[in-house]
Amino acid sequence: MIRRIAHEEPPTPRRVDPRIPRDLETIVLKAAAKDPGGRYQTADALAEDLRRFLADRPILARRTPLAERAVRWCRRNPALALTGSLAVAALLAVVALAVGFALHQSRAAAALAREQEQTRDALEESRLLSAGLTLDRGLRLCEEGRTGCGMLWLARSLEVAPEGADDLRRVIRTNLAGWGRSLHRLRLVLPHPDKVLCLAVSPDEKVLLTGCADGTARLWDLATGDLLGPSFRHGGAVHAVAWAPDGATLATAGADRTARLWDRATGRAARAALGHPGVVRALAFSPDGRFLATGCADGKVRLWELAGGTKPRPALRPHLPRCRPRLQPGRQGDLDRQRRGEEGGRGAAVGPGRGAGPVAVAAARPGRRGGLRPRRPDLRDGRPRLGRGGLG
């Protein structure tokens, strides 16, 4: 026995009983080590390790791993360990959610970028198609003679065309430049305080006469756009203006139920106002300047002899009360023949149009092909009938 103790290593306690804790086994083996350097140097050191073992703390006889230290700390402080575990679990859950959300956002952003790219491609293709269709319509209108409207469609096609379609935009600009040469360009803008209801150019084509809803007729220089004096006042909106053939006299008519003749140079009335039972909506001088025809809202055309009194000749023809007569000047004597019912003059055939709107058609000279001749209204509805020769 003594020889075995002196020369042989004793068996480990865990071989005898595996239930013995590892730390206790380590303390026993260190205390019974044959080498004096491997044993506890003092009894206090042995006692310290035994106290640590009993307190479930790491012993000094061996190096305890970090995980084992944590387990021992959790056994000693179960409440703190539970709280810490919950906090760590919550933190890990938050981190996991954040990572998952980031991944989802990344995938969603990639999908959205692909969809946006597809949408941009589809939009560009649709804009390209729309620009081509708009260009075709503009060219068709220009070729039909409706250059102004066609130019608007060409400009719209240039606006719709995508930025990358350089060839299409070049074609559109080329057509705009080409068709723009045949378009009448804006020369003047003449400002008025209210709506402009009528206008007429002087016989010498140098002065423009405008009638405004503010009750004033104004003269404008067509070369410069300057307002020329004087102006001509009415008691209501000016609905019709006309120049005498000599250009020295002009006529205005409007909502005050009068037609007035003015001296162009002085701006004064050339004669007394010509009264009407309703709003005067049309004026026309005879070519020799002796007569003035007026169209009234009562549906009648009246002929005034300017060298005579303030009463007109008998009305040319009665019409439905809601029509709006419109007049066109004719040759000398035509208005008299129209009043007498003769055919073939160049006066005005006036009557109601479809619905509540008017129709006014100028008659041609006798024998001219395609001329329009005035006829009696159809007694069924009071409307003139259009035939091959005109009104019939």
C-alpha positions in Angstrom: 0.0 0.0 0.0 2.8 2.4 1.0 4.7 1.5 -2.2 1.6 2.1 -4.4 1.0 5.4 -2.6 4.6 6.4 -3.2 5.0 5.3 -6.8 1.5 5.0 -8.4 -1.0 7.8 -9.3 -4.2 7.4 -7.4 -7.4 7.0 -9.6 -9.5 10.0 -10.3 -12.6 10.4 -8.2 -14.9 10.7 -11.2 -13.8 7.2 -12.3 -15.1 5.9 -9.0 -18.2 8.1 -9.0 -19.1 10.2 -12.2 -21.5 12.3 -10.2 -18.6 14.0 -8.4 -18.2 17.6 -9.6 -15.2 18.4 -11.7 -14.0 21.3 -9.6 -14.1 19.0 -6.4 -12.1 16.4 -8.3 -9.6 19.0 -9.3 -9.2 20.2 -5.7 -8.7 16.6 -4.4 -6.1 15.8 -7.1 -4.2 18.9 -6.5 -4.2 18.4 -2.7 -2.9 14.8 -3.2 -0.4 15.5 -5.9 3.0 13.6 -5.5 5.0 16.6 -6.7 5.2 19.2 -4.0 5.1 22.0 -6.6 1.8 20.8 -7.9 0.1 20.8 -4.4 -1.5 23.8 -2.6 1.3 25.7 -0.9 -0.8 26.5 2.1 -3.9 25.3 3.8 -5.5 28.7 3.2 -5.2 28.2 -0.5 -6.9 24.8 -0.2 -9.6 26.4 2.0 -10.1 29.2 -0.5 -10.8 26.8 -3.3 -13.1 24.8 -1.1 -15.0 28.0 -0.3 -15.2 28.9 -4.0 -16.5 25.4 -4.8 -19.2 25.7 -2.1 -20.2 29.1 -3.4 -20.4 27.9 -6.9 -17.7 30.3 -8.0 -14.7 29.5 -10.3 -11.9 27.8 -8.3 -8.2 28.8 -8.6 -6.9 25.4 -9.2 -7.9 25.5 -12.9 -8.8 28.0 -15.5 -12.6 28.1 -16.0 -13.9 28.8 -19.5 -16.0 31.9 -20.1 -19.2 30.0 -20.9 -18.9 28.0 -17.6 -18.3 31.2 -15.7 -21.5 32.6 -17.2 -23.4 29.5 -16.3 -22.2 29.7 -12.7 -23.1 33.4 -12.6 -26.6 32.7 -13.8 -27.0 30.0 -11.1 -25.9 32.4 -8.5 -28.1 35.3 -9.8 -31.2 33.7 -11.3 -33.3 36.9 -11.3 -30.6 39.0 -13.0 -29.8 36.2 -15.4 -33.5 35.9 -16.4 -33.7 39.7 -16.9 -30.5 39.7 -18.9 -31.6 36.8 -21.0 -34.9 38.5 -21.8 -33.0 41.7 -22.7 -30.6 39.8 -24.9 -33.4 37.9 -26.5 -35.3 41.1 -27.2 -32.2 42.7 -28.6 -31.6 39.7 -30.8 -35.2 39.8 -31.9 -34.9 43.5 -32.8 -31.7 42.9 -34.7 -33.3 40.0 -36.5 -36.3 42.1 -37.4 -34.1 44.9 -38.5 -32.0 42.6 -40.7 -35.1 41.0 -42.1 -36.8 44.3 -42.8 -33.6 45.6 -44.5 -33.4 42.5 -46.7 -37.1 42.9 -47.5 -36.6 46.6 -48.3 -33.6 45.8 -50.5 -35.6 43.2 -52.4 -38.6 45.6 -52.7 -36.4 48.4 -53.8 -34.9 46.2 -56.5 -38.3 45.1 -57.7 -39.6 48.7 -57.6 -36.5 49.8 -59.7 -37.3 47.1 -62.2 -40.9 48.2 -62.4 -40.0 51.8 -62.7 -37.6 51.0 -65.5 -40.3 49.0 -67.3 -42.8 51.9 -66.7 -40.3 54.4 -68.1 -39.8 52.3 -71.2 -43.5 51.8 -71.7 -44.1 55.6 -71.2 -41.4 56.5 -73.6 -42.8 54.1 -76.2 -46.3 55.5 -75.7 -45.0 59.0 -76.0 -43.1 58.1 -79.1 -46.3 56.6 -80.6 -48.4 59.6 -79.6 -45.9 62.0 -81.1 -45.9 60.0 -84.3 -49.7 60.0 -84.5 -49.8 63.8 -83.6 -47.3 64.5 -86.3 -49.3 62.6 -88.9 -52.4 64.5 -88.0 -50.6 67.8 -88.2 -49.2 67.0 -91.6 -52.6 65.9 -92.9 -54.2 69.2 -91.7 -51.4 71.2 -93.3 -51.8 69.3 -96.6 -55.5 70.0 -96.5 -54.9 73.7 -96.3 -55.6 74.1 -92.6 -52.0 75.2 -91.9 -52.7 77.1 -88.7 -54.4 74.1 -87.0 -51.8 71.8 -88.4 -49.0 73.8 -87.0 -50.5 73.6 -83.6 -50.6 69.8 -83.9 -47.0 69.8 -85.1 -46.0 71.9 -82.0 -47.9 69.4 -79.8 -46.0 66.5 -81.3 -42.7 68.2 -80.6 -43.9 68.7 -77.0 -44.9 65.0 -76.6 -41.9 63.5 -78.3 -39.4 62.0 -75.8 -36.0 63.6 -75.3 -34.1 60.7 -76.7 -36.0 60.6 -80.0 -33.6 62.9 -81.8 -34.6 61.8 -85.3 -38.3 62.3 -84.7 -37.7 65.7 -83.1 -35.6 66.7 -86.1 -38.3 65.7 -88.5 -40.9 67.7 -86.5 -38.7 70.8 -86.4 -38.1 70.5 -90.1 -41.9 70.4 -90.8 -42.5 73.3 -88.5 -39.9 75.4 -90.3 -41.2 74.3 -93.7 -45.0 74.8 -93.1 -44.3 78.0 -91.1 -43.5 79.9 -94.3 -47.0 79.5 -95.5 -48.6 80.6 -92.2 -49.9 84.1 -91.8 -48.0 85.6 -88.9 -49.4 87.8 -86.2 -48.7 91.4 -87.1 -50.5 93.5 -84.4 -52.2 93.1 -81.1 -54.7 95.8 -80.4 -55.7 96.0 -76.8 -59.3 96.8 -75.8 -61.0 97.2 -72.4 -63.7 94.7 -73.3 -64.7 92.2 -76.0 -64.2 93.2 -79.6 -67.5 92.5 -81.3 -66.9 93.7 -84.9 -64.3 95.3 -87.2 -63.9 96.7 -90.7 -60.9 97.8 -92.8 -61.0 101.2 -94.5 -61.2 101.3 -98.3 -57.5 102.4 -98.5 -56.6 99.4 -96.2 -54.7 101.7 -93.9 -57.1 102.0 -91.0 -59.0 99.5 -88.9 -62.3 100.3 -87.3 -63.3 98.1 -84.3 -66.5 98.0 -82.3 -66.2 97.1 -78.6 -68.6 95.9 -75.9 -67.8 99.0 -73.9 -69.8 101.1 -76.3 -66.9 102.6 -78.2 -65.7 102.3 -81.8 -62.0 103.0 -82.3 -59.7 103.7 -85.2 -56.3 101.9 -85.5 -53.3 102.5 -87.7 -52.7 99.1 -89.4 -49.0 100.0 -90.1 -48.0 100.8 -86.5 -50.9 99.6 -84.4 -51.4 103.0 -82.9 -54.8 104.2 -81.7 -56.0 107.0 -83.9 -58.4 109.7 -82.7 -61.2 110.4 -82.3 -63.3 107.5 -80.9 -67.1 107.1 -81.5 -69.4 106.5 -78.5 -72.6 104.5 -78.3 -75.0 104.0 -75.5 -74.4 100.3 -75.5 -72.1 97.7 -77.0 -71.1 98.3 -80.6 -72.3 95.3 -82.7 -71.6 96.4 -86.3 -69.3 98.9 -88.1 -68.9 99.8 -91.8 -67.0 102.2 -94.0 -68.5 104.3 -96.7 -66.8 103.7 -100.1 -65.1 107.1 -100.0 -63.6 106.3 -96.5 -64.6 109.7 -95.2 -67.7 108.5 -93.5 -68.2 105.5 -91.3 -71.2 103.8 -89.6 -71.6 102.2 -86.3 -74.6 100.4 -84.7 -75.2 98.6 -81.4 -77.2 97.7 -78.4 -78.6 101.3 -78.0 -81.0 100.5 -80.9 -79.4 103.1 -83.2 -77.2 103.3 -86.2 -75.0 106.3 -86.4 -73.0 108.0 -89.2 -69.7 109.7 -88.3 -67.3 112.0 -90.0 -63.9 110.3 -89.8 -61.9 113.5 -89.7 -63.8 115.3 -86.9 -65.3 112.4 -85.0 -68.7 114.2 -85.0 -72.0 112.8 -86.1 -72.7 113.2 -89.8 -76.4 113.1 -89.3 -79.0 112.3 -86.7 -79.1 108.8 -85.3 -81.2 106.2 -87.1 -83.5 104.6 -84.6 -84.6 100.9 -84.6 -87.0 98.9 -82.6 -84.3 96.5 -81.5 -80.5 95.9 -81.4 -78.8 96.7 -84.7 -76.5 93.9 -85.6 -75.4 94.5 -89.2 -74.5 97.4 -91.5 -73.6 97.8 -95.2 -73.1 100.8 -97.5 -74.1 100.7 -101.2 -71.2 101.0 -103.6 -72.0 104.6 -104.4 -72.5 105.5 -100.8 -76.1 106.8 -101.2 -77.7 104.0 -99.2 -77.1 102.3 -95.9 -78.7 98.9 -95.1 -79.2 97.9 -91.5 -80.1 94.5 -90.0 -82.1 94.6 -86.8 -82.8 92.0 -84.2 -86.5 92.2 -85.1 -85.6 90.2 -88.3 -85.9 93.0 -90.8 -83.5 94.7 -93.1 -84.0 98.5 -93.5 -82.7 100.7 -96.3 -81.8 104.3 -95.5 -81.2 107.0 -98.1 -78.4 109.0 -96.6 -79.4 112.2 -98.4 -83.0 111.9 -97.2 -84.7 112.0 -93.8 -84.4 109.8 -90.7 -87.1 107.3 -91.9 -86.1 104.2 -93.9 -87.7 102.9 -97.0 -90.1 99.9 -96.5 -88.3 96.9 -95.0 -86.7 94.6 -97.7 -88.4 91.5 -96.3 -89.8 90.4 -93.0 -88.2 87.4 -91.2 -88.6 85.4 -88.1 -88.2 87.6 -85.1 -85.2 85.7 -83.6 -83.0 85.8 -86.7 -79.9 88.0 -86.8 -79.6 89.7 -90.2 -76.1 89.9 -91.8 -75.5 92.2 -94.8 -73.0 92.2 -97.6 -72.7 95.3 -99.9 -73.8 94.9 -103.5 -73.9 97.0 -106.7 -75.9 100.1 -107.2 -79.6 99.3 -107.5 -79.3 95.8 -106.2 -80.9 96.6 -102.9 -83.8 98.2 -104.6 -84.3 95.2 -106.8 -84.1 92.9 -103.8 -86.8 95.0 -102.0 -89.0 94.7 -105.1 -88.5 90.9 -105.1 -86.4 90.7 -108.3 -83.9 88.0 -108.5 -80.2 88.0 -109.5 -78.8 91.0 -107.5 -75.8 91.1 -105.2 -77.7 92.1 -102.1 -78.2 89.9 -99.1 -80.6 87.0 -98.6 -81.2 86.8 -94.8 -83.1 84.2 -92.8 -83.0 82.0 -89.8 -80.5 79.1 -89.6 -80.7 75.9 -87.7 -81.7 76.2 -84.1 -81.6 79.8 -82.8 -78.7 80.8 -85.0 -78.7 83.0 -88.1 -77.9 82.3 -91.8 -76.9 85.1 -94.2 -76.0 84.3 -97.8 -74.9 86.9 -100.4 -76.5 86.5 -103.8 -74.4 86.5 -107.0 -74.9 88.5 -110.2 -77.4 87.2 -112.8 -76.2 84.2 -114.8 -73.1 83.4 -112.7 -72.8 79.7 -112.3 -73.2 78.5 -108.7 -74.7 81.8 -107.7 -77.1 82.0 -104.7 -80.5 83.5 -105.4 -83.0 84.5 -102.7 -86.2 82.5 -102.6 -89.3 82.7 -100.5 -89.1 80.8 -97.1 -90.7 77.5 -96.9 -94.1 78.1 -95.3 -93.9 74.9 -93.3 -91.1 76.2 -91.1 -90.2 79.6 -92.5 -86.7 78.6 -93.5 -85.0 79.2 -96.9 -84.1 76.0 -98.8 -80.7 75.5 -100.3 -80.7 74.1 -103.9 -78.2 73.8 -106.7 -78.6 77.4 -107.6 -78.5 78.7 -104.0 -81.5 79.4 -101.8 -84.5 77.6 -103.2 
